[in-house]
Amino acid sequence: MESLGLSLELESEAMSGAVGNGAAIEYIAFRQMARSLGNLDAILLDPVKASIPKQPSEMYATVVGLASRTNETNFGRIVTYAQRLYTEADRGEFAALLIRDSQRRNVKIAYTDDYVRMQVSPLGQLLTGKA
């Protein structure tokens, strides 16, 4: 249906007819949120200048997406973005989620220099419960 170029109102009606009103509303809301997210590649390329989402749902989707892309090579950039979440956005819970989910997905990051440096930073203190 997306390729038909319908207005939001018509698309909503058509989708409601196809899958039911509740599922249609959920899907349309999800799609609008997904379109508003920042580009994960752009965040990885320049985590210092990348925008930080304002809405918790957008922030959650962003950190989970970033965690799924974490590897030993880009972990320093992941830490930079997580530190910004903690200090600039005052969203330590999302910074912790980003680091913990990254580590759960790729245990090798714990052996990087970036991980060791992060552990002695305020973010590391947060993660160890000392903040």
C-alpha positions in Angstrom: 0.0 0.0 0.0 2.9 2.3 0.7 3.8 2.4 -3.0 0.3 3.7 -4.0 1.1 7.2 -2.8 -2.2 7.6 -0.8 -2.8 10.4 1.6 -2.3 9.4 5.3 -6.1 9.4 5.8 -6.8 7.1 2.8 -3.9 4.9 3.6 -5.1 4.5 7.1 -8.6 3.5 5.9 -7.3 1.1 3.4 -4.9 -0.5 5.9 -7.7 -0.7 8.5 -9.8 -2.6 6.0 -7.0 -5.0 5.2 -5.6 -5.8 8.7 -8.0 -4.2 11.2 -8.0 -0.8 12.9 -5.7 -1.6 15.8 -3.0 -3.2 13.7 -3.2 -0.4 11.1 -2.8 2.3 13.7 0.2 0.6 15.3 1.9 0.1 11.9 1.4 3.6 10.8 2.7 5.0 14.1 5.7 2.7 13.8 6.4 3.8 10.3 6.2 7.5 11.1 8.6 6.9 14.1 11.0 4.9 11.9 11.1 7.7 9.3 11.9 10.3 12.0 15.0 8.4 13.3 18.5 9.6 12.5 20.7 7.6 10.2 22.6 5.1 12.2 25.5 5.2 9.7 25.7 9.0 10.2 25.9 8.5 13.9 28.7 6.0 13.5 30.6 8.3 11.2 30.3 11.4 13.4 29.0 10.6 16.9 30.1 14.1 18.2 27.8 16.0 15.8 25.0 13.5 15.3 21.6 14.5 16.6 20.2 12.9 19.7 16.5 11.9 19.5 14.1 13.7 21.9 11.4 11.1 22.2 12.1 8.0 24.4 10.8 5.6 21.7 13.1 7.1 19.1 16.0 7.0 21.5 15.3 3.4 22.3 15.2 2.4 18.6 18.4 4.4 17.9 20.4 2.8 20.7 19.2 -0.8 19.9 20.1 -0.2 16.3 23.5 1.1 17.2 24.1 -1.8 19.5 23.3 -4.3 16.7 26.1 -2.7 14.7 28.8 -2.6 17.4 32.1 -4.2 16.7 35.7 -3.8 18.1 36.5 -1.3 15.4 33.6 1.2 15.9 33.2 0.7 19.7 35.0 4.0 20.4 32.4 5.9 18.4 29.6 4.0 20.2 31.1 5.1 23.5 31.3 8.7 22.3 27.6 8.7 21.5 26.7 7.0 24.7 28.7 9.6 26.7 26.7 12.3 24.9 23.5 10.5 25.8 24.6 10.5 29.5 26.0 14.0 29.7 24.3 16.2 27.1 20.8 14.6 27.0 20.8 13.5 30.7 19.6 10.0 29.6 22.0 7.7 31.4 19.5 4.9 31.1 19.8 4.9 27.3 23.6 5.2 27.5 23.7 2.2 29.8 21.4 0.3 27.5 23.6 1.1 24.5 26.7 -0.1 26.2 25.2 -3.2 27.9 23.4 -4.3 24.7 26.5 -3.8 22.7 28.5 -5.9 25.1 25.8 -8.6 25.2 25.9 -8.8 21.4 29.7 -8.7 21.0 31.8 -9.8 24.1 35.0 -8.9 22.3 34.5 -5.2 22.8 35.4 -5.7 26.5 39.0 -6.3 25.4 39.4 -3.0 23.5 41.2 0.1 24.7 38.0 2.1 24.3 36.2 -0.2 26.7 38.9 0.2 29.4 38.9 4.0 29.0 35.1 4.0 29.2 35.2 2.1 32.5 37.1 4.9 34.3 34.8 7.6 32.9 31.6 8.9 34.4 29.7 6.6 32.1 31.7 3.6 33.4 30.9 4.7 36.9 27.2 4.7 36.0 27.5 1.2 34.5 29.2 -0.2 37.6 26.7 1.5 40.0 29.2 4.0 41.5 27.7 7.1 40.0 
